[in-house]
């Protein structure tokens, strides 16, 4: 067990004995920003703090809600197809050149690995099932407390901001606290990576955090103290995006902005919706900030092309992933068998056309359901932001933040709540009606 793991074990124990299942889920949410680190290492295989919490939370949740209802067709299909393609792909297409997990994209340029079964196959299947189990648990219970998704945003942002302050002050930071996973190569250099392995991970996380908290402030209008905290966190997120110089975050922000404006115009022009009060302010900020954003983006792109190695590694990985998809006949070579720089190519190369279609149908269902409930708009916006960054250059099918947000958007959560209330009411003695009294 690492020192970070010991900290979270204590936190999980406190959460369990003070708030029960919700306490464990809250600590698990706080563990999401440390998913590049290990809490426990077993035979060289790291278990992150988040999944350590899932081993506690999920049994408690399912003891409460029972077996998942049959209407979770898409999660079941994605899990089943993931198992089928992962068990058969490495055998059918053995020896195919792939970008192996755990070796880094840049380190494999021109010397790709041969497809074979590895521990990454088993790990990715287990991670996917745990995340799908989390989705179904959240969508079937009353555990979707609206303040929980903000926990990873606030915790992760301020830990990274403190690390930035240490760096600026020239004070040594105990890097081994987070850089403790044996299967990770941690970034070092001028660009800030925070507690993550790569600056791009930090930039994407800061983008999702900023979107989530911004929409939360605008839609939910929290109490003054919480509002001040969220606004300060949003400012810190912008700082982290700048310091990470992550093109992933900038590309994700661009995609998200285009989608958000398109949805807003659709609502106003075709659905006769009212123009949101904050829209003119948002457009004014965009006009003022646009020159600085363009200048900063040009600088990041120029740096990327001067370094070349990163661009070359990602381009080669994407080209190889496309070839893997084509050579497998669209079937895929299995979860954990291939890496890519784009989420779309990662899905196509690992779970094929079928798995990619199921994944996007599942995400579309979550977004559609979330849009029907105004209180869930922050989660929908954050989910779109993380998917935008993933499509740009952050492929991670088993991202805990993604599946947490999907669980909070899924419409069946309200049905599950109603089911529990009906069952609870059914155990109570009925109150006498006026007819009963007359009798």
Secondary structure in CASP SS format (residue, H / E / C, confidence):
PFRMAT SS
TARGET T0000
AUTHOR 0000-0000-0000
METHOD secondary structure of the structure
MODEL  1
X C 1.00
X C 1.00
X H 1.00
X H 1.00
X H 1.00
X H 1.00
X H 1.00
X H 1.00
X H 1.00
X H 1.00
X H 1.00
X H 1.00
X H 1.00
X H 1.00
X H 1.00
X H 1.00
X H 1.00
X H 1.00
X H 1.00
X C 1.00
X H 1.00
X H 1.00
X H 1.00
X H 1.00
X H 1.00
X H 1.00
X H 1.00
X H 1.00
X H 1.00
X H 1.00
X H 1.00
X H 1.00
X H 1.00
X H 1.00
X C 1.00
X C 1.00
X C 1.00
X C 1.00
X C 1.00
X E 1.00
X E 1.00
X E 1.00
X C 1.00
X C 1.00
X E 1.00
X E 1.00
X E 1.00
X C 1.00
X H 1.00
X H 1.00
X H 1.00
X H 1.00
X H 1.00
X H 1.00
X H 1.00
X H 1.00
X H 1.00
X H 1.00
X H 1.00
X H 1.00
X H 1.00
X H 1.00
X H 1.00
X H 1.00
X H 1.00
X C 1.00
X C 1.00
X C 1.00
X C 1.00
X C 1.00
X C 1.00
X C 1.00
X H 1.00
X H 1.00
X H 1.00
X H 1.00
X H 1.00
X H 1.00
X H 1.00
X H 1.00
X H 1.00
X H 1.00
X H 1.00
X H 1.00
X H 1.00
X H 1.00
X H 1.00
X H 1.00
X H 1.00
X H 1.00
X H 1.00
X H 1.00
X C 1.00
X C 1.00
X C 1.00
X C 1.00
X E 1.00
X E 1.00
X C 1.00
X C 1.00
X C 1.00
X C 1.00
X C 1.00
X C 1.00
X C 1.00
X H 1.00
X H 1.00
X H 1.00
X C 1.00
X C 1.00
X C 1.00
X C 1.00
X E 1.00
X E 1.00
X C 1.00
X C 1.00
X C 1.00
X C 1.00
X H 1.00
X H 1.00
X H 1.00
X H 1.00
X H 1.00
X H 1.00
X H 1.00
X H 1.00
X H 1.00
X H 1.00
X H 1.00
X H 1.00
X H 1.00
X H 1.00
X H 1.00
X H 1.00
X H 1.00
X H 1.00
X H 1.00
X H 1.00
X C 1.00
X C 1.00
X C 1.00
X C 1.00
X C 1.00
X C 1.00
X C 1.00
X C 1.00
X C 1.00
X H 1.00
X H 1.00
X H 1.00
X H 1.00
X H 1.00
X H 1.00
X H 1.00
X H 1.00
X H 1.00
X H 1.00
X H 1.00
X H 1.00
X H 1.00
X H 1.00
X H 1.00
X H 1.00
X H 1.00
X H 1.00
X H 1.00
X H 1.00
X H 1.00
X H 1.00
X C 1.00
X C 1.00
X C 1.00
X C 1.00
X C 1.00
X H 1.00
X H 1.00
X H 1.00
X C 1.00
X C 1.00
X C 1.00
X C 1.00
X C 1.00
X C 1.00
X C 1.00
X C 1.00
X C 1.00
X C 1.00
X C 1.00
X C 1.00
X C 1.00
X C 1.00
X C 1.00
X C 1.00
X C 1.00
X C 1.00
X C 1.00
X C 1.00
X C 1.00
X H 1.00
X H 1.00
X H 1.00
X H 1.00
X H 1.00
X H 1.00
X H 1.00
X H 1.00
X H 1.00
X H 1.00
X H 1.00
X H 1.00
X H 1.00
X H 1.00
X H 1.00
X H 1.00
X H 1.00
X H 1.00
X H 1.00
X H 1.00
X H 1.00
X H 1.00
X C 1.00
X C 1.00
X C 1.00
X H 1.00
X H 1.00
X H 1.00
X H 1.00
X H 1.00
X H 1.00
X H 1.00
X H 1.00
X H 1.00
X H 1.00
X H 1.00
X H 1.00
X H 1.00
X H 1.00
X H 1.00
X H 1.00
X H 1.00
X H 1.00
X H 1.00
X H 1.00
X H 1.00
X C 1.00
X C 1.00
X H 1.00
X H 1.00
X H 1.00
X H 1.00
X H 1.00
X H 1.00
X H 1.00
X H 1.00
X H 1.00
X H 1.00
X H 1.00
X H 1.00
X H 1.00
X H 1.00
X H 1.00
X H 1.00
X H 1.00
X H 1.00
X H 1.00
X H 1.00
X H 1.00
X H 1.00
X H 1.00
X C 1.00
X C 1.00
X C 1.00
X C 1.00
X C 1.00
X C 1.00
X C 1.00
X H 1.00
X H 1.00
X H 1.00
X H 1.00
X H 1.00
X H 1.00
X H 1.00
X H 1.00
X H 1.00
X H 1.00
X H 1.00
X H 1.00
X H 1.00
X H 1.00
X H 1.00
X H 1.00
X H 1.00
X H 1.00
X H 1.00
X H 1.00
X H 1.00
X H 1.00
X H 1.00
X H 1.00
X H 1.00
X H 1.00
X H 1.00
X H 1.00
X H 1.00
X H 1.00
X H 1.00
X C 1.00
X H 1.00
X H 1.00
X H 1.00
X H 1.00
X H 1.00
X H 1.00
X H 1.00
X H 1.00
X H 1.00
X H 1.00
X H 1.00
X H 1.00
X H 1.00
X H 1.00
X H 1.00
X H 1.00
X H 1.00
X H 1.00
X H 1.00
X C 1.00
X C 1.00
X C 1.00
X C 1.00
X C 1.00
X C 1.00
X C 1.00
X C 1.00
X C 1.00
X C 1.00
X C 1.00
X C 1.00
X C 1.00
X C 1.00
X C 1.00
X H 1.00
X H 1.00
X H 1.00
X H 1.00
X H 1.00
X H 1.00
X H 1.00
X H 1.00
X H 1.00
X H 1.00
X H 1.00
X H 1.00
X H 1.00
X H 1.00
X H 1.00
X H 1.00
X H 1.00
X H 1.00
X H 1.00
X H 1.00
X H 1.00
X H 1.00
X H 1.00
X H 1.00
X H 1.00
X H 1.00
X H 1.00
X H 1.00
X H 1.00
X C 1.00
X C 1.00
X H 1.00
X H 1.00
X H 1.00
X H 1.00
X H 1.00
X H 1.00
X H 1.00
X H 1.00
X H 1.00
X H 1.00
X H 1.00
X H 1.00
X H 1.00
X H 1.00
X H 1.00
X H 1.00
X H 1.00
X H 1.00
X H 1.00
X H 1.00
X C 1.00
X C 1.00
X C 1.00
X C 1.00
X C 1.00
X C 1.00
X H 1.00
X H 1.00
X H 1.00
X H 1.00
X H 1.00
X H 1.00
X H 1.00
X H 1.00
X H 1.00
X H 1.00
X C 1.00
X C 1.00
X H 1.00
X H 1.00
X H 1.00
X H 1.00
X H 1.00
X H 1.00
X H 1.00
X H 1.00
X H 1.00
X H 1.00
X H 1.00
X H 1.00
X H 1.00
X H 1.00
X H 1.00
X C 1.00
X C 1.00
X C 1.00
X C 1.00
X C 1.00
X C 1.00
X C 1.00
X H 1.00
X H 1.00
X H 1.00
X H 1.00
X H 1.00
X C 1.00
END
